[in-house]
Amino acid sequence: MRKIVASIPSLQSYEEFRNLNNLGAIDVLANRLWLDIKIDIPRPSNACFGFYNPTGWTFFDFNALHDEFKDKTETVVEVDFYHANQFLNLNDQEIVKIVQGYLVSCIPEFKQAKIIDSSIIRLANAVTHFSPSSYSYWWLSLYVASKNELKECVYEWRLDY
């Protein structure tokens, strides 16, 4: 949210949107792995916790979620870590090793797979961290946005990109 507001002058003119800067943000680590074999993943989206405090993570079966991977003979999986600050400084090989270990603990068949490609994206302070009482900043900005100004702001933002 901070980056969106910072890039749109008309949003910055409202105190309610400027106050979004009072919200915290967390780091995210996005990992996409291409594996040499097809693995049966029971659910397309899998929320996980309890591996490393305070990090939570989710893994996604891209073969089930995206048509472009549906008929592939290999597995494409996305693993996103939230509150991932302790992982951001690791090199790609260390991250891939951790990711594969976590996946194996959820679905043992991941141990048989060889990683044929990977993509790691580090996103510092990328996701708004909602916490008790933070709703007041978010709610006020939504209230202002619910008036007609949002249409103008979104149009302005789309012109910039």
C-alpha positions in Angstrom: 0.0 0.0 0.0 2.8 2.4 0.9 4.3 2.2 -2.6 1.0 2.7 -4.3 0.2 5.8 -2.2 3.7 7.1 -2.7 3.4 6.8 -6.5 0.0 8.6 -6.8 0.0 12.3 -5.9 -3.8 12.5 -5.7 -3.8 9.8 -3.0 -1.0 11.7 -1.1 -3.3 14.7 -0.8 -5.5 12.8 1.7 -4.4 12.4 5.3 -6.1 9.1 5.4 -3.9 7.7 2.7 -0.7 9.3 4.1 -1.6 7.6 7.4 -1.2 4.2 5.8 2.5 4.8 6.4 1.8 4.0 10.0 1.1 0.4 9.1 4.0 -2.0 9.4 5.3 -4.1 6.6 6.8 -7.6 6.4 9.4 -9.2 4.2 8.4 -11.8 1.6 10.5 -14.4 -0.1 9.0 -15.9 -3.2 10.4 -19.2 -4.6 9.4 -20.9 -7.8 10.8 -24.4 -8.4 10.6 -26.5 -11.5 11.0 -30.2 -10.6 11.9 -33.1 -13.0 8.9 -35.3 -12.0 5.2 -34.9 -11.6 4.3 -34.9 -7.9 0.7 -35.4 -6.7 -0.1 -32.4 -4.5 -3.5 -32.9 -2.8 -4.4 -29.3 -2.6 -3.5 -26.4 -5.0 -2.9 -24.0 -2.1 -1.3 -25.1 1.2 -0.7 -22.8 4.2 2.0 -23.9 6.6 3.4 -22.8 9.9 5.5 -24.1 12.8 8.8 -24.6 10.8 10.6 -21.4 11.8 9.2 -18.8 14.2 7.8 -16.3 13.3 7.8 -17.2 9.6 4.7 -18.6 7.9 4.6 -19.9 4.4 2.3 -21.1 1.7 3.1 -23.4 -1.3 1.1 -23.5 -4.5 0.7 -26.2 -7.1 1.1 -24.3 -10.3 0.2 -27.3 -12.3 -3.3 -27.2 -10.8 -3.6 -23.4 -10.7 -2.3 -22.3 -14.1 -3.3 -23.6 -17.5 0.2 -23.1 -18.9 1.5 -25.8 -16.5 -1.5 -28.1 -16.4 -0.2 -30.7 -18.9 3.5 -30.6 -18.0 5.3 -33.8 -17.0 7.2 -31.9 -14.4 6.0 -30.1 -11.2 6.0 -26.4 -10.9 5.5 -25.1 -7.3 5.6 -21.7 -5.8 6.7 -21.3 -2.2 6.1 -17.9 -0.5 7.5 -17.1 3.0 6.0 -14.3 5.0 7.9 -12.4 7.7 10.9 -13.8 5.9 13.6 -11.3 7.0 15.9 -14.0 8.3 16.0 -15.6 4.8 16.5 -12.6 2.6 20.3 -12.6 3.0 20.8 -16.2 2.2 22.1 -17.1 -1.2 19.8 -18.8 -3.7 21.3 -22.3 -3.2 20.7 -22.1 0.6 17.1 -21.0 0.1 16.4 -23.8 -2.4 17.8 -26.3 0.0 15.5 -25.0 2.8 12.5 -24.9 0.6 13.0 -28.4 -0.6 13.4 -29.6 3.0 10.2 -27.9 4.0 8.3 -29.4 1.0 9.6 -32.9 1.8 8.3 -32.6 5.4 4.8 -31.9 3.9 4.8 -34.3 1.0 7.6 -36.9 1.1 7.6 -37.4 -2.7 9.4 -34.1 -3.0 12.5 -35.9 -1.8 12.7 -37.9 -5.1 12.5 -34.8 -7.3 15.4 -33.0 -8.8 15.2 -29.3 -9.1 15.8 -28.4 -12.7 15.2 -24.6 -12.4 14.4 -22.1 -9.7 13.6 -18.4 -9.3 14.0 -16.5 -6.1 12.5 -13.1 -5.4 13.3 -11.2 -2.3 10.8 -8.5 -1.3 11.8 -6.4 1.7 8.9 -4.6 3.5 6.6 -5.7 0.7 3.4 -6.8 2.4 1.3 -4.7 4.8 1.4 -6.2 8.3 -2.0 -5.8 9.8 -2.1 -5.9 13.6 -4.4 -4.9 16.5 -5.6 -1.3 16.0 -4.1 -1.0 12.5 -7.6 -1.3 11.0 -8.2 2.4 11.9 -5.6 3.5 9.3 -6.9 1.0 6.6 -10.6 1.7 7.2 -10.3 5.5 6.9 -8.4 5.1 3.6 -11.1 2.8 2.3 -13.8 5.3 3.4 -12.1 8.1 1.4 -11.6 5.8 -1.5 -15.2 4.8 -1.5 -16.1 8.3 -2.6 -15.5 9.1 -6.3 -11.8 10.0 -5.8 -10.7 6.4 -6.2 -11.7 6.3 -9.8 -9.5 9.3 -10.5 -6.6 7.9 -8.4 -6.6 4.5 -10.1 -6.7 6.2 -13.5 -3.7 8.3 -12.6 -1.9 5.2 -11.3 -2.6 3.3 -14.5 -1.2 6.1 -16.7 2.1 6.0 -14.8 2.6 2.3 -15.4 
